[in-house]
Amino acid sequence: MKAIILVAVCAAIVGVSYGMHSPIVPIFAKEELGADFSQVGLVGMANYLPYMFAPFFVGMMLDRRNKGYILASGVGLSMFSLLLLSTAQSVPEAMVFRGMAGVAHALFWPACEVLISTNSSPEKRVKWIALFTAAWVGGFMAGPLAGRLVLDFFDYRVLFQLSAATMAAALVPAFLLVRHGRPVGMEKHRGTSLANVKHEVTSMPAVSAVLLYYAITFGVILAVYPAYMKTAAITDQDIELLFFAFGIARFATLPFVQRLAVHGRSALVAAVALTAVGMLISFAFTSVWSFAAALVLIGISTSIFYPVTFNIVTRNVPLDKIGSKLGIYETLFGMGWTAGPLAVGLSSDAFGPPSPYLAFAVIGAALAGAIVIRKKS
């Protein structure tokens, strides 16, 4: 139980830092560095690209090395990347520094997942992953309020520096987790490969499709959506408040996750449908209130996606192989995270900023319908 609490504390602190700076990075790229939507998408892609590859190795590391040290290294690298971002003068520089942040996240997030999995029983795993998610979401919810306050007095660069200072506090619980992070077993596993990913995708196609849709849309919401709101004349402070509403929606949904998890695929269909509606609203309307409605719906859906898919993926997996198993799905998630911002950035410049959101609405409706039909057949 102590390990779970320490992971939650670490997640809450890191969540505050992410909530402070994440909604502003696309705006910083567009306003401060002169990026167009394609370049904003490239900055987002650079942030998520490491997640396509790092979990191959991180998953195996987590089965063999102390998870507390891996977690601490992720926090430290994330802090360093934020300090460097505050000095960026061009889009390529921002891409490099966001790439470092992506590597850091690929260390931090799986380490948290595996620490929870190896320090809890299968029966309580959903409960504890929901607590971890609540801590992360609670931090991410508070972060935009802190970011809004900072932007009332300082510029984007100071915001990134203060986010790094906030992140530094997470090193304390990370190092305290070293005693809880020793490897469970010393079995030597084969390296994760694209063949492993292919096998998992074909063995659970519905879950994999939902995970990809979730990864793509969530990546877009963090990496491109704020720039889209900025073109609709939404102020920086209001964008931070809108992401606060996004956090509230995510946080308010978490108490119901335990009950939703037992419904498995039905819960995932509902999450996909909510995201599709949010995307449709984003395409059709561009006011503060319409963006708020869209982000609330998407916030609810993201709180459903993660714990439910986590439960399905880790069910009946031996403890000493959970790191490798999660590495496969984190890689799949990274593929979606990487592709989404790049595709949306290019299509926004080619067909207009609202166009990608209509596409996501149509794809989401089709995916939800396909899963329902497949379940009935």
Stockholm file with secondary structure:
# STOCKHOLM 1.0

chainA/1-377         MKAIILVAVCAAIVGVSYGMHSPIVPIFAKEELGADFSQVGLVGMANYLPYMFAPFFVGMMLDRRNKGYILASGVGLSMFSLLLLSTAQSVPEAMVFRGMAGVAHALFWPACEVLISTNSSPEKRVKWIALFTAAWVGGFMAGPLAGRLVLDFFDYRVLFQLSAATMAAALVPAFLLVRHGRPVGMEKHRGTSLANVKHEVTSMPAVSAVLLYYAITFGVILAVYPAYMKTAAITDQDIELLFFAFGIARFATLPFVQRLAVHGRSALVAAVALTAVGMLISFAFTSVWSFAAALVLIGISTSIFYPVTFNIVTRNVPLDKIGSKLGIYETLFGMGWTAGPLAVGLSSDAFGPPSPYLAFAVIGAALAGAIVIRKKS
#=GR chainA/1-377 SS CHHHHHHHHHHHHHHHHHHHHGGGHHHIIIIISCCCHHHHHHHHHHHHTHHHHHHHHHHHHHHHSCHHHHHHHHHHHHHHHHHHHTTCCSHHHHHHHHHHHHHHHHHHHHHHHHHHHHTSCGGGHHHHHHHHHHHHHHHHHHHHHHHHHHHTTSCHHHHHHHHHHHHHTTHHHHHHGGGGCSCSCCCCCCCCCHHHHHHHHHHSHHHHHHHHHHHHHHHHHHHTHHHHHHHTTCCHHHHHHHHHHHHHHHHHHGGGHHHHHTTTHHHHHHHHHHHHHHHHHHHHCCSHHHHHHHHHHHHHHHHHHHHHHHHHHHTTCCGGGHHHHHHHHHHHHHHHHHHHHHHHHHHHHHHCTTHHHHHHHHHHHHHHHHHHHHHHC
#=GC SS_cons         CHHHHHHHHHHHHHHHHHHHHGGGHHHIIIIISCCCHHHHHHHHHHHHTHHHHHHHHHHHHHHHSCHHHHHHHHHHHHHHHHHHHTTCCSHHHHHHHHHHHHHHHHHHHHHHHHHHHHTSCGGGHHHHHHHHHHHHHHHHHHHHHHHHHHHTTSCHHHHHHHHHHHHHTTHHHHHHGGGGCSCSCCCCCCCCCHHHHHHHHHHSHHHHHHHHHHHHHHHHHHHTHHHHHHHTTCCHHHHHHHHHHHHHHHHHHGGGHHHHHTTTHHHHHHHHHHHHHHHHHHHHCCSHHHHHHHHHHHHHHHHHHHHHHHHHHHTTCCGGGHHHHHHHHHHHHHHHHHHHHHHHHHHHHHHCTTHHHHHHHHHHHHHHHHHHHHHHC
//
